[in-house]
Amino acid sequence: MELKALQMFRHLAKSLHFSKTAQAMFVSPPTLSRAISRLEEECGAALFVRNNRSVKLTAAGQRFLEFADLTINEWLQVRADIGQQQTQLSGCLSLYCSVTASQSHLPTLLDKLYAQYPQIEIKLDTGDHSLAIDNVQQHKADLAITIHTPEFPSHLSFIQLEEVPLVLIVPKSLQVSHIDEVKWHEHSVVMPARGPSKRIINHWFAEHGVKPRVYASVSGNEAIVSMVALGLAIGFVPQIVLDNSVAKSKVTSIEVKDIEAYSLGICFLRERENEALIRAMIELFDT
């Protein structure tokens, strides 16, 4: 049952004149007649008594008019409420993420947010991804783009954005293109100093019985890409870090099918999920 058909029926129920209603609703008389006939078929009863001289509502038509009035008025109220929310919702949302996430995922999120809630202001802070959860817990940020881990705090909510694979990168000069070609006893490895990458990579090495020759442990995946590009070692990095690195042309990316992927997403305090600004951001994931 279409809203337009209800509107045409309601107008006709008050005008009791097909030509006047057709003109007022910007449709042809045959289109109006077909719409009324479809409504009568759906209701299983005649809504009008009509002859060459007059049009009158039947008892069923009178009851249906009550339904049409209620439905149309409810729709108008809902549309007004939504419009008011979208135009009036304002304030400041503080967001924390890594530099890489600010380039790879944040623009799409902000485009959606501004399209629906143009008066919301975003305060963005970027830095080491390992600080994302602390920033939310300490109320330094309302939301953060972070990585889900087995130890993820239960008082935080997490909404996944994407599964991000880890890839092995090697200097172009090695001319290695497959994981089976890597001779681990001959190559030094740059390791992450902390964070989820460290756990995932150590687990992969243990599963494969590899004892890596650690060249250095560094903070930040971007630093790993830079050191590999200089030919100092090889290392694992998230695919999105490599995709956004200025040094990606100087390394070879090797797919590793059996290494755990990142679960990247938005986190926020569970107790705050019903706050209007945070709810506005959450609802973007349903659109």
Contacts in CASP RR format, 6 or more apart in sequence:
PFRMAT RR
TARGET T0000
AUTHOR 0000-0000-0000
METHOD contacts of the structure
MODEL  1
MELKALQMFRHLAKSLHFSKTAQAMFVSPPTLSRAISRLEEECGAALFVR
NNRSVKLTAAGQRFLEFADLTINEWLQVRADIGQQQTQLSGCLSLYCSVT
ASQSHLPTLLDKLYAQYPQIEIKLDTGDHSLAIDNVQQHKADLAITIHTP
EFPSHLSFIQLEEVPLVLIVPKSLQVSHIDEVKWHEHSVVMPARGPSKRI
INHWFAEHGVKPRVYASVSGNEAIVSMVALGLAIGFVPQIVLDNSVAKSK
VTSIEVKDIEAYSLGICFLRERENEALIRAMIELFDT
1 39 0 8 1.000
1 42 0 8 1.000
3 71 0 8 1.000
3 72 0 8 1.000
3 75 0 8 1.000
4 35 0 8 1.000
5 35 0 8 1.000
5 36 0 8 1.000
5 38 0 8 1.000
5 39 0 8 1.000
6 39 0 8 1.000
6 68 0 8 1.000
6 71 0 8 1.000
6 72 0 8 1.000
7 25 0 8 1.000
7 68 0 8 1.000
7 72 0 8 1.000
8 21 0 8 1.000
8 25 0 8 1.000
8 27 0 8 1.000
8 32 0 8 1.000
8 35 0 8 1.000
8 36 0 8 1.000
9 35 0 8 1.000
9 36 0 8 1.000
9 39 0 8 1.000
9 47 0 8 1.000
9 64 0 8 1.000
9 65 0 8 1.000
9 68 0 8 1.000
10 65 0 8 1.000
10 68 0 8 1.000
10 69 0 8 1.000
10 72 0 8 1.000
11 21 0 8 1.000
11 24 0 8 1.000
11 25 0 8 1.000
12 18 0 8 1.000
12 21 0 8 1.000
12 32 0 8 1.000
12 36 0 8 1.000
12 48 0 8 1.000
12 55 0 8 1.000
13 57 0 8 1.000
13 61 0 8 1.000
13 65 0 8 1.000
13 68 0 8 1.000
15 21 0 8 1.000
15 24 0 8 1.000
16 54 0 8 1.000
16 55 0 8 1.000
16 56 0 8 1.000
16 57 0 8 1.000
17 55 0 8 1.000
18 29 0 8 1.000
18 32 0 8 1.000
18 33 0 8 1.000
18 50 0 8 1.000
18 55 0 8 1.000
19 29 0 8 1.000
21 32 0 8 1.000
22 28 0 8 1.000
22 29 0 8 1.000
22 31 0 8 1.000
22 32 0 8 1.000
25 32 0 8 1.000
27 35 0 8 1.000
36 47 0 8 1.000
36 48 0 8 1.000
39 47 0 8 1.000
39 64 0 8 1.000
40 46 0 8 1.000
40 47 0 8 1.000
43 60 0 8 1.000
43 64 0 8 1.000
45 58 0 8 1.000
45 60 0 8 1.000
45 61 0 8 1.000
46 58 0 8 1.000
46 60 0 8 1.000
46 61 0 8 1.000
47 57 0 8 1.000
47 58 0 8 1.000
47 60 0 8 1.000
47 61 0 8 1.000
47 64 0 8 1.000
48 55 0 8 1.000
48 56 0 8 1.000
48 57 0 8 1.000
48 58 0 8 1.000
48 61 0 8 1.000
49 55 0 8 1.000
49 56 0 8 1.000
49 57 0 8 1.000
49 58 0 8 1.000
50 56 0 8 1.000
57 65 0 8 1.000
86 116 0 8 1.000
86 117 0 8 1.000
87 119 0 8 1.000
88 119 0 8 1.000
89 117 0 8 1.000
89 119 0 8 1.000
89 120 0 8 1.000
89 276 0 8 1.000
89 277 0 8 1.000
89 280 0 8 1.000
90 117 0 8 1.000
90 119 0 8 1.000
90 120 0 8 1.000
90 121 0 8 1.000
91 119 0 8 1.000
91 120 0 8 1.000
91 121 0 8 1.000
91 277 0 8 1.000
92 120 0 8 1.000
92 121 0 8 1.000
92 122 0 8 1.000
92 123 0 8 1.000
92 277 0 8 1.000
93 120 0 8 1.000
93 121 0 8 1.000
93 122 0 8 1.000
93 123 0 8 1.000
93 142 0 8 1.000
93 143 0 8 1.000
93 277 0 8 1.000
93 278 0 8 1.000
93 281 0 8 1.000
94 122 0 8 1.000
94 123 0 8 1.000
94 124 0 8 1.000
94 125 0 8 1.000
94 140 0 8 1.000
94 141 0 8 1.000
94 142 0 8 1.000
94 143 0 8 1.000
95 106 0 8 1.000
95 122 0 8 1.000
95 123 0 8 1.000
95 124 0 8 1.000
95 125 0 8 1.000
95 141 0 8 1.000
95 142 0 8 1.000
95 143 0 8 1.000
95 144 0 8 1.000
95 145 0 8 1.000
96 124 0 8 1.000
96 125 0 8 1.000
96 126 0 8 1.000
96 127 0 8 1.000
96 131 0 8 1.000
96 132 0 8 1.000
96 135 0 8 1.000
96 136 0 8 1.000
96 140 0 8 1.000
96 141 0 8 1.000
96 143 0 8 1.000
96 144 0 8 1.000
96 145 0 8 1.000
97 105 0 8 1.000
97 106 0 8 1.000
97 124 0 8 1.000
97 126 0 8 1.000
97 127 0 8 1.000
97 129 0 8 1.000
97 132 0 8 1.000
97 144 0 8 1.000
97 145 0 8 1.000
97 146 0 8 1.000
98 126 0 8 1.000
98 127 0 8 1.000
98 128 0 8 1.000
98 129 0 8 1.000
98 132 0 8 1.000
98 145 0 8 1.000
99 126 0 8 1.000
99 127 0 8 1.000
99 222 0 8 1.000
100 129 0 8 1.000
100 221 0 8 1.000
100 222 0 8 1.000
100 238 0 8 1.000
100 240 0 8 1.000
100 241 0 8 1.000
100 244 0 8 1.000
101 129 0 8 1.000
101 145 0 8 1.000
101 240 0 8 1.000
101 264 0 8 1.000
102 124 0 8 1.000
102 126 0 8 1.000
103 244 0 8 1.000
104 240 0 8 1.000
104 243 0 8 1.000
104 244 0 8 1.000
105 145 0 8 1.000
105 161 0 8 1.000
105 162 0 8 1.000
105 240 0 8 1.000
105 264 0 8 1.000
105 265 0 8 1.000
106 124 0 8 1.000
106 145 0 8 1.000
109 266 0 8 1.000
109 281 0 8 1.000
109 284 0 8 1.000
110 122 0 8 1.000
112 284 0 8 1.000
112 287 0 8 1.000
113 120 0 8 1.000
113 122 0 8 1.000
113 280 0 8 1.000
113 281 0 8 1.000
113 284 0 8 1.000
114 120 0 8 1.000
116 280 0 8 1.000
116 284 0 8 1.000
116 287 0 8 1.000
117 280 0 8 1.000
120 277 0 8 1.000
120 280 0 8 1.000
125 135 0 8 1.000
125 140 0 8 1.000
125 141 0 8 1.000
128 219 0 8 1.000
128 220 0 8 1.000
129 146 0 8 1.000
129 147 0 8 1.000
129 195 0 8 1.000
129 220 0 8 1.000
130 194 0 8 1.000
130 195 0 8 1.000
132 141 0 8 1.000
132 144 0 8 1.000
132 145 0 8 1.000
132 146 0 8 1.000
132 147 0 8 1.000
132 267 0 8 1.000
133 144 0 8 1.000
133 146 0 8 1.000
133 152 0 8 1.000
133 153 0 8 1.000
133 156 0 8 1.000
133 267 0 8 1.000
134 140 0 8 1.000
135 141 0 8 1.000
135 144 0 8 1.000
136 142 0 8 1.000
136 143 0 8 1.000
136 144 0 8 1.000
136 146 0 8 1.000
136 156 0 8 1.000
136 267 0 8 1.000
136 268 0 8 1.000
136 269 0 8 1.000
137 153 0 8 1.000
137 156 0 8 1.000
137 269 0 8 1.000
142 268 0 8 1.000
142 272 0 8 1.000
142 277 0 8 1.000
142 278 0 8 1.000
143 266 0 8 1.000
143 267 0 8 1.000
143 268 0 8 1.000
143 278 0 8 1.000
143 281 0 8 1.000
144 266 0 8 1.000
144 267 0 8 1.000
144 268 0 8 1.000
145 161 0 8 1.000
145 264 0 8 1.000
145 265 0 8 1.000
145 266 0 8 1.000
145 267 0 8 1.000
146 158 0 8 1.000
146 264 0 8 1.000
146 265 0 8 1.000
146 266 0 8 1.000
146 267 0 8 1.000
147 196 0 8 1.000
147 262 0 8 1.000
147 263 0 8 1.000
147 264 0 8 1.000
147 265 0 8 1.000
148 158 0 8 1.000
148 160 0 8 1.000
148 263 0 8 1.000
148 264 0 8 1.000
148 265 0 8 1.000
149 196 0 8 1.000
149 199 0 8 1.000
152 158 0 8 1.000
155 269 0 8 1.000
155 270 0 8 1.000
155 271 0 8 1.000
156 267 0 8 1.000
156 268 0 8 1.000
156 269 0 8 1.000
156 270 0 8 1.000
157 267 0 8 1.000
157 268 0 8 1.000
157 269 0 8 1.000
157 270 0 8 1.000
157 273 0 8 1.000
158 265 0 8 1.000
158 266 0 8 1.000
158 267 0 8 1.000
159 265 0 8 1.000
159 266 0 8 1.000
159 267 0 8 1.000
159 282 0 8 1.000
159 285 0 8 1.000
160 263 0 8 1.000
160 264 0 8 1.000
160 265 0 8 1.000
161 264 0 8 1.000
161 265 0 8 1.000
161 266 0 8 1.000
162 264 0 8 1.000
162 265 0 8 1.000
163 261 0 8 1.000
163 262 0 8 1.000
163 263 0 8 1.000
163 264 0 8 1.000
164 238 0 8 1.000
164 239 0 8 1.000
164 240 0 8 1.000
164 261 0 8 1.000
164 262 0 8 1.000
164 263 0 8 1.000
164 264 0 8 1.000
165 238 0 8 1.000
165 239 0 8 1.000
165 255 0 8 1.000
165 256 0 8 1.000
165 259 0 8 1.000
165 261 0 8 1.000
165 262 0 8 1.000
166 197 0 8 1.000
166 200 0 8 1.000
166 201 0 8 1.000
166 236 0 8 1.000
166 237 0 8 1.000
166 238 0 8 1.000
166 239 0 8 1.000
166 256 0 8 1.000
166 259 0 8 1.000
166 260 0 8 1.000
166 261 0 8 1.000
166 262 0 8 1.000
167 236 0 8 1.000
167 237 0 8 1.000
167 238 0 8 1.000
167 239 0 8 1.000
167 242 0 8 1.000
167 253 0 8 1.000
167 254 0 8 1.000
167 255 0 8 1.000
167 256 0 8 1.000
168 179 0 8 1.000
168 182 0 8 1.000
168 234 0 8 1.000
168 235 0 8 1.000
168 236 0 8 1.000
168 253 0 8 1.000
168 254 0 8 1.000
168 256 0 8 1.000
169 224 0 8 1.000
169 225 0 8 1.000
169 228 0 8 1.000
169 234 0 8 1.000
169 235 0 8 1.000
169 236 0 8 1.000
169 237 0 8 1.000
169 242 0 8 1.000
169 251 0 8 1.000
169 252 0 8 1.000
169 253 0 8 1.000
169 254 0 8 1.000
170 176 0 8 1.000
170 182 0 8 1.000
170 187 0 8 1.000
170 228 0 8 1.000
170 234 0 8 1.000
170 235 0 8 1.000
170 251 0 8 1.000
170 252 0 8 1.000
170 254 0 8 1.000
171 228 0 8 1.000
171 229 0 8 1.000
171 230 0 8 1.000
171 231 0 8 1.000
171 234 0 8 1.000
171 250 0 8 1.000
171 251 0 8 1.000
171 252 0 8 1.000
172 250 0 8 1.000
172 251 0 8 1.000
172 252 0 8 1.000
173 231 0 8 1.000
174 187 0 8 1.000
174 234 0 8 1.000
174 252 0 8 1.000
176 182 0 8 1.000
176 252 0 8 1.000
176 254 0 8 1.000
177 252 0 8 1.000
177 254 0 8 1.000
178 254 0 8 1.000
179 254 0 8 1.000
179 255 0 8 1.000
179 256 0 8 1.000
182 234 0 8 1.000
182 254 0 8 1.000
184 210 0 8 1.000
184 211 0 8 1.000
184 212 0 8 1.000
184 213 0 8 1.000
185 213 0 8 1.000
187 213 0 8 1.000
187 233 0 8 1.000
187 234 0 8 1.000
188 213 0 8 1.000
188 214 0 8 1.000
188 215 0 8 1.000
188 232 0 8 1.000
188 233 0 8 1.000
188 234 0 8 1.000
189 212 0 8 1.000
189 213 0 8 1.000
189 214 0 8 1.000
189 215 0 8 1.000
189 233 0 8 1.000
189 234 0 8 1.000
189 235 0 8 1.000
190 214 0 8 1.000
190 215 0 8 1.000
190 216 0 8 1.000
190 217 0 8 1.000
190 218 0 8 1.000
190 223 0 8 1.000
190 224 0 8 1.000
190 227 0 8 1.000
190 228 0 8 1.000
190 232 0 8 1.000
190 233 0 8 1.000
190 234 0 8 1.000
190 235 0 8 1.000
191 198 0 8 1.000
191 201 0 8 1.000
191 212 0 8 1.000
191 214 0 8 1.000
191 216 0 8 1.000
191 217 0 8 1.000
191 218 0 8 1.000
191 235 0 8 1.000
192 198 0 8 1.000
192 201 0 8 1.000
192 217 0 8 1.000
192 218 0 8 1.000
192 219 0 8 1.000
192 220 0 8 1.000
192 221 0 8 1.000
192 224 0 8 1.000
193 217 0 8 1.000
193 218 0 8 1.000
193 219 0 8 1.000
193 220 0 8 1.000
194 219 0 8 1.000
196 262 0 8 1.000
197 221 0 8 1.000
197 236 0 8 1.000
197 237 0 8 1.000
197 238 0 8 1.000
200 236 0 8 1.000
200 259 0 8 1.000
200 260 0 8 1.000
200 262 0 8 1.000
201 236 0 8 1.000
201 259 0 8 1.000
203 260 0 8 1.000
204 236 0 8 1.000
204 256 0 8 1.000
204 258 0 8 1.000
204 259 0 8 1.000
204 260 0 8 1.000
205 211 0 8 1.000
205 212 0 8 1.000
207 258 0 8 1.000
215 227 0 8 1.000
215 232 0 8 1.000
215 233 0 8 1.000
216 227 0 8 1.000
216 232 0 8 1.000
216 233 0 8 1.000
218 224 0 8 1.000
218 227 0 8 1.000
221 237 0 8 1.000
221 238 0 8 1.000
221 241 0 8 1.000
222 241 0 8 1.000
222 245 0 8 1.000
224 235 0 8 1.000
224 236 0 8 1.000
224 237 0 8 1.000
225 237 0 8 1.000
225 241 0 8 1.000
225 242 0 8 1.000
225 245 0 8 1.000
225 247 0 8 1.000
225 248 0 8 1.000
225 251 0 8 1.000
226 245 0 8 1.000
226 247 0 8 1.000
227 233 0 8 1.000
228 234 0 8 1.000
228 235 0 8 1.000
228 251 0 8 1.000
229 247 0 8 1.000
229 250 0 8 1.000
229 251 0 8 1.000
236 256 0 8 1.000
236 259 0 8 1.000
238 262 0 8 1.000
239 253 0 8 1.000
240 264 0 8 1.000
242 248 0 8 1.000
242 251 0 8 1.000
242 253 0 8 1.000
266 281 0 8 1.000
268 278 0 8 1.000
272 278 0 8 1.000
273 279 0 8 1.000
273 282 0 8 1.000
END
